[in-house]
Amino acid sequence: MTKKQLAYEVIERLKTEYPDAGCTLDYDQAWKLLVSVRLAAQCTDARVNQVVPGLYEKFPTISALADADESDIDKYPSIEALADADVYDIEKIVRPCGLSKSKARDISGCMRMLHTVYNNKVPDTLEELLKLPGVGRKSANLIMGDVFGKPAIVTDTHCIRLCNRIGLVKDEKEPKKVEMALWKIVPPEEGSDLCHRFVIHGREVCSARTKPHCDGCCLNDICKKNGVKQ
């Protein structure tokens, strides 16, 4: 089985196992996903989802409230409001996510750049996204795939671990190199969903913190970790 054939088989099996896989960060606008994915570094998505509502309630868009009832203030968070916010005020709210100083600084800088350079719009190219403070390839690819529906491969820790265990890459831990290797064997339209499925499979079955549950794994008979020759 070639690596490309292996990739196709992995895609189909995980698609069957996790048909509804998607991003586990809550968001309803592209810029909110940028905020959440920055907070998610070394933090669980569940905790980020608990923290961000308080951040958005603290910094609503005043102009959006012109025709709104005062009780609806928490419904109008904005890029502009966060761009104008004091970094320390952001830091206090996001502290439960860890690394609060750097995360608050990046969120502030990112929102300012979106406001002043991109007219409050999130750019839809990888090159432009990578110019934003705190946005690396993983975050940029997540935005490209989930928000804009463009080909994307998000090489987070689950993706890297599973790709090495399964045999899609060999002894490669650098995210960009794993991403480039996957581009050669994964159909562009499948990349984003595959990475979401890697996350779920990595949490539920092919765990990093405990012994992998190989007996119940849908990839058991094609996985390099189990001694399958490829």
C-alpha positions in Angstrom: 0.0 0.0 0.0 1.5 3.4 -1.0 1.2 6.4 1.3 -1.5 7.9 -1.0 -3.5 4.7 -0.9 -3.1 4.6 2.9 -4.3 8.2 3.2 -7.4 7.4 1.1 -8.2 4.4 3.3 -7.7 6.4 6.5 -9.9 9.2 5.2 -12.7 6.8 4.3 -12.6 4.9 7.6 -12.5 8.0 9.8 -15.3 9.5 7.7 -17.4 6.5 8.5 -16.4 6.6 12.2 -16.9 10.3 12.7 -19.3 11.6 10.0 -20.1 14.8 11.7 -16.6 15.9 12.8 -16.0 19.7 12.9 -14.3 22.4 14.8 -14.9 22.2 18.6 -14.3 25.9 19.2 -17.6 27.9 19.4 -17.8 30.9 17.0 -20.3 32.6 14.7 -17.9 35.0 13.0 -14.5 34.5 11.4 -12.7 37.0 13.8 -14.0 35.1 16.8 -12.4 31.9 15.6 -9.1 33.8 15.4 -9.5 34.9 19.0 -10.5 31.4 20.1 -7.7 29.5 18.3 -5.1 31.8 19.8 -6.5 31.1 23.3 -6.6 27.4 22.6 -2.8 27.2 22.5 -1.9 24.8 25.4 -5.5 25.0 26.6 -8.5 22.9 26.0 -11.2 24.0 23.5 -13.8 23.4 26.2 -12.2 26.0 28.5 -11.8 28.5 25.7 -15.5 28.1 24.9 -16.2 29.0 28.6 -14.0 32.1 28.6 -14.7 33.9 25.4 -18.4 34.8 26.2 -17.1 37.0 29.1 -14.5 38.6 26.7 -17.2 39.6 24.2 -19.6 40.8 26.9 -16.9 43.1 28.2 -16.1 44.7 24.8 -19.3 45.3 22.8 -19.7 47.5 19.8 -21.2 50.8 21.0 -22.2 51.9 17.5 -24.1 48.7 17.0 -26.3 49.5 20.0 -27.8 52.7 18.5 -31.1 50.9 17.8 -30.7 48.1 20.3 -32.1 47.6 23.8 -29.5 48.2 26.5 -30.1 44.6 27.7 -28.8 43.3 24.4 -25.3 44.8 24.9 -23.6 41.4 25.1 -24.9 40.5 21.6 -22.6 43.0 19.8 -19.0 42.2 20.4 -16.7 43.6 17.8 -13.3 43.8 16.3 -13.2 47.5 16.9 -14.0 47.2 20.6 -11.3 44.7 21.2 -8.9 46.8 19.1 -9.5 49.7 21.4 -9.4 47.7 24.6 -6.6 47.9 27.1 -4.4 44.8 26.8 -4.4 44.3 30.6 -8.2 44.2 30.6 -8.1 41.4 27.9 -5.4 39.6 29.9 -7.5 39.5 33.1 -10.4 37.8 31.3 -8.4 35.3 29.3 -6.1 34.3 32.3 -7.9 30.9 32.8 -6.6 29.9 29.3 -3.0 30.3 30.4 -0.2 32.3 28.8 -2.5 35.3 29.3 0.1 38.0 28.7 1.2 36.8 25.3 -2.3 35.8 24.2 -3.8 39.1 25.2 -1.1 41.0 23.4 -1.6 38.9 20.3 -5.4 39.3 20.4 -5.1 43.0 20.8 -2.6 43.3 18.0 -4.6 41.1 15.7 -7.8 43.0 16.2 -6.0 46.3 15.7 -4.6 45.1 12.4 -8.0 43.7 11.2 -9.5 47.1 12.1 -6.9 49.4 10.6 -5.6 47.4 7.7 -8.4 45.1 6.6 -11.5 47.2 7.4 -12.8 44.8 10.0 -12.7 41.9 7.6 -10.7 38.7 8.1 -8.5 38.1 5.0 -9.2 34.9 3.0 -5.7 34.0 1.9 -3.0 32.1 3.9 -0.4 34.8 3.1 -2.5 37.6 4.5 -3.7 35.6 7.6 0.0 34.9 8.5 0.6 38.6 8.7 -1.7 38.9 11.7 -0.2 38.9 15.2 -0.3 35.5 16.8 -1.5 33.7 13.7 0.7 30.8 12.6 0.1 28.2 9.9 -2.1 26.0 12.1 -4.5 28.9 12.9 -4.4 30.2 9.4 -5.3 26.8 7.9 -8.1 26.4 10.4 -9.6 29.7 9.2 -9.1 28.8 5.6 -10.8 25.5 5.9 -13.6 26.2 8.4 -14.5 29.8 7.5 -13.8 30.0 3.8 -14.1 26.4 2.8 -10.8 26.4 1.1 -8.2 23.5 1.0 -6.5 23.4 4.4 -4.5 21.0 6.6 -4.3 21.8 10.3 -1.2 20.1 11.7 -2.0 20.2 15.4 -0.5 17.8 18.0 -3.2 15.1 17.3 -2.6 15.3 13.6 1.2 15.0 13.9 1.0 12.1 16.4 -1.5 10.1 14.4 0.2 10.6 11.1 3.5 9.3 12.5 1.8 6.3 14.3 -0.3 5.4 11.2 2.6 5.7 8.8 1.5 8.7 6.7 4.8 10.4 7.7 7.9 8.9 9.1 9.6 10.3 12.3 8.5 13.9 11.4 7.4 16.2 14.2 7.7 19.6 12.6 4.2 20.9 11.8 5.0 22.5 8.5 6.9 19.5 7.2 4.0 17.2 8.2 1.6 19.6 6.5 3.7 19.6 3.3 3.9 15.8 3.3 0.1 15.5 3.7 -0.5 17.9 0.8 1.2 15.3 -1.4 -1.2 12.4 -0.4 -4.4 13.9 0.8 -7.0 15.3 -1.6 -7.3 19.0 -1.1 -11.1 18.9 -0.4 -10.6 16.3 2.4 -7.8 18.0 4.3 -9.8 20.1 6.7 -12.3 17.5 7.7 -9.6 14.8 8.1 -7.7 17.0 10.6 -10.9 17.5 12.6 -11.4 13.7 12.6 -7.8 13.2 13.7 -8.6 15.4 16.8 -11.5 13.3 17.8 -9.8 10.0 17.1 -6.7 11.3 19.0 -8.8 12.2 22.0 -11.0 9.2 22.1 -8.9 6.3 20.8 -5.3 7.1 19.8 -4.5 9.0 23.0 -1.2 10.6 23.9 -1.7 10.5 27.7 -2.7 6.9 27.9 -1.9 3.7 26.0 -3.7 3.9 22.6 -6.9 1.8 22.5 -5.7 -0.2 19.5 -8.2 -3.0 20.0 -11.1 -0.7 19.3 -9.5 1.4 16.6 -11.0 1.4 13.1 -7.4 1.8 11.7 -6.0 -1.2 13.6 -5.3 -3.4 10.6 -3.6 -0.7 8.5 -1.6 1.1 11.2 2.2 1.1 11.2 2.2 1.1 15.0 0.7 -2.4 15.0 3.5 -3.7 12.8 1.6 -3.4 9.5 4.1 -3.2 6.6 3.6 -0.3 4.2 
